[in-house]
Amino acid sequence: MGRRKEKKRQHTSEAPPAASGPWLSRQTGMIGMTAVSLVLAGWTAWQIHDFKPWPESILWGLGFGVAIWLVFGLAYAFNRWARGKS
């Protein structure tokens, strides 16, 4: 039985982007997180308004917006700890 010889690929001068690098800049990510949390907090308050008065529904929306930032902060802290970056 014969062995197949594998052809070596010729390397180009361009290296592929690092898989562990960031997809977005920090500023773009923060703007996106702020927009998403504000929209979801407003939507939550709007949906709860059918069952609760406005002041209470606004508090629920704010709580939901803060919860989004807590999850993001914990994931960010764990990522920094796991990768050992300061």
C-alpha positions as CSV (number, residue, x, y, z in Angstrom):
1,M,0.0,0.0,0.0
2,G,1.3,3.3,-1.0
3,R,1.5,6.4,1.2
4,R,0.0,9.6,0.1
5,K,2.2,12.6,0.0
6,E,0.6,15.7,1.3
7,K,1.3,18.9,-0.5
8,K,2.5,21.7,1.7
9,R,0.5,24.8,1.5
10,Q,2.3,27.9,0.5
11,H,2.0,30.5,3.2
12,T,0.9,33.9,2.2
13,S,2.3,37.1,3.8
14,E,-1.1,37.8,5.5
15,A,-1.6,36.0,8.8
16,P,-5.2,35.1,9.7
17,P,-6.7,37.2,12.5
18,A,-6.2,35.8,16.0
19,A,-9.2,33.8,17.2
20,S,-8.9,35.1,20.7
21,G,-8.7,38.7,19.8
22,P,-11.6,41.2,20.3
23,W,-14.3,41.5,17.6
24,L,-15.2,45.0,18.6
25,S,-13.5,47.9,20.2
26,R,-14.2,48.5,23.9
27,Q,-16.0,51.8,23.1
28,T,-18.2,50.2,20.5
29,G,-19.1,47.3,22.9
30,M,-20.0,49.8,25.7
31,I,-22.2,51.8,23.3
32,G,-23.9,48.6,22.2
33,M,-24.4,47.3,25.7
34,T,-25.8,50.7,26.8
35,A,-28.3,50.8,23.9
36,V,-29.4,47.2,24.4
37,S,-29.9,47.6,28.1
38,L,-31.8,50.8,27.7
39,V,-34.1,49.3,25.0
40,L,-34.7,46.2,27.0
41,A,-35.3,48.1,30.2
42,G,-37.9,50.3,28.4
43,W,-39.5,47.4,26.8
44,T,-39.8,45.6,30.1
45,A,-41.4,48.6,31.8
46,W,-43.8,48.9,28.9
47,Q,-44.8,45.3,29.1
48,I,-45.3,45.3,32.9
49,H,-47.3,48.5,32.7
50,D,-50.4,46.4,31.7
51,F,-50.3,44.8,35.2
52,K,-48.7,47.3,37.5
53,P,-48.8,51.1,37.9
54,W,-46.1,53.2,36.0
55,P,-43.8,53.8,38.9
56,E,-43.5,50.2,39.8
57,S,-43.1,49.1,36.1
58,I,-40.3,51.7,35.7
59,L,-38.5,50.2,38.7
60,W,-38.9,46.7,37.2
61,G,-37.4,48.0,34.0
62,L,-34.5,49.7,35.8
63,G,-33.9,46.5,37.7
64,F,-33.8,44.5,34.5
65,G,-31.3,47.0,32.9
66,V,-29.1,46.8,36.0
67,A,-29.3,43.0,35.9
68,I,-28.0,43.1,32.3
69,W,-25.0,45.1,33.4
70,L,-24.3,42.8,36.4
71,V,-24.2,39.8,34.1
72,F,-21.9,41.6,31.7
73,G,-19.6,42.8,34.6
74,L,-19.4,39.3,36.0
75,A,-18.6,37.8,32.6
76,Y,-16.0,40.5,32.0
77,A,-14.4,40.0,35.4
78,F,-14.3,36.2,34.9
79,N,-12.7,36.6,31.4
80,R,-10.0,38.9,32.8
81,W,-9.3,36.5,35.7
82,A,-9.2,33.5,33.4
83,R,-6.9,35.1,30.9
84,G,-4.7,36.6,33.5
85,K,-4.8,40.1,32.0
86,S,-4.7,43.2,34.2
